[in-house]
């Protein structure tokens, strides 16, 4: 039998453009913004990064729970009593006492009937969106939605209809054009993490309900901080009772890893059997759910920390504006302050200058950012002292002048 | 609405997005010939949706690569 051997077509050639962009950036001599290593973590706000003592201003560790003594102790106890991992799916051998306890803590935190914990926040969006909206249904979502929301749309079979960021009228019009009788899911976020702006949920949820749509709100960046009880932007704007599904994460204010959905839908529990990103993966380790449960319960009584975090956010936002930086929002709306850079090159240079000053922020670039922007994204922590915020402002001023941005 | 009418209405809408002043024919591609990025696509699609009072879902957009396919899709969506 004759055999012909064809030359192997390199499937990696599709990455050539991004490889080239990266090489060009690194050839300029800048420290690689996407290969930072934290050699030691000293507290929620301090680490040794690439050999330097560094203030952390880009961790989403909003409430500084990662080193809370009660949280740490709960994790240690769970390791001793339940072992290092579950090695199983939530629906088989992967539901321990701790998984039930963290779901109970979430039901109390949100005052809702049901809570379902996923292994990551990404999987919570992936699972709920792809499962709830099926073939013939319509998902209407903000164009600036997080990757996990888009991937949830891509995994499912619904028709996907985006609208311009935070544009109530554009959303209204699209909902109005959906064929009679089709199921509708509106997907929104409380805080949009790139620019740190919030959604007009009060108006948007009302519009969605007028069109008979179910509403899912991702409150990943507001939990623990925004709203009287820290339940998020929907609580702060008084519409949480009209939201069908809230998606959240343990990897920001809660200070560990994991994701969840809370809901009052009477049939919600069936999702545990039909949601593939919930079923076909191992559950969170016992130590993780124990730290999460302890942290969630402590966040119910964190009013003073919330107030201090707001002060930090307002001071940083006001200070950077006064120095002449261009920011993502006119007023501080969350614990994220996004500093808009003129281009990737100067953004990377500024990022490196800050790192050398001893400050870590996130360098965010397309496709994660809207409108092709390069951003230095700062996320504040309730554990940043007022003095630290002043130190941070001094670092920004020196770095901004050195790079020629202000 | 006949094809010519749909075509002429879309031609007016595409003008502000056609920064290169490329010639528009049925075979003109949005990504290649017109170099539309994702933001331009969103604004252009929104303009068409508003003009014809239709929805072009992302699932449908994925099937539309050139101008002629867009005209046909809009004609179909307007119920012709």
HADDOCK unambig.tbl for C-alpha pairs under 7 A between the chains (distance, minus, plus):
assign (segid A and resid 159 and name CA) (segid B and resid 57 and name CA) 5.95 0.50 0.50
assign (segid A and resid 159 and name CA) (segid B and resid 59 and name CA) 6.16 0.50 0.50
assign (segid A and resid 160 and name CA) (segid B and resid 57 and name CA) 5.36 0.50 0.50
assign (segid A and resid 160 and name CA) (segid B and resid 58 and name CA) 5.40 0.50 0.50
assign (segid A and resid 160 and name CA) (segid B and resid 59 and name CA) 6.47 0.50 0.50
assign (segid A and resid 161 and name CA) (segid B and resid 57 and name CA) 4.92 0.50 0.50
assign (segid A and resid 161 and name CA) (segid B and resid 58 and name CA) 6.09 0.50 0.50
assign (segid A and resid 174 and name CA) (segid B and resid 55 and name CA) 6.71 0.50 0.50
assign (segid A and resid 177 and name CA) (segid B and resid 54 and name CA) 6.15 0.50 0.50
assign (segid A and resid 177 and name CA) (segid B and resid 55 and name CA) 6.35 0.50 0.50
assign (segid A and resid 371 and name CA) (segid B and resid 39 and name CA) 6.92 0.50 0.50
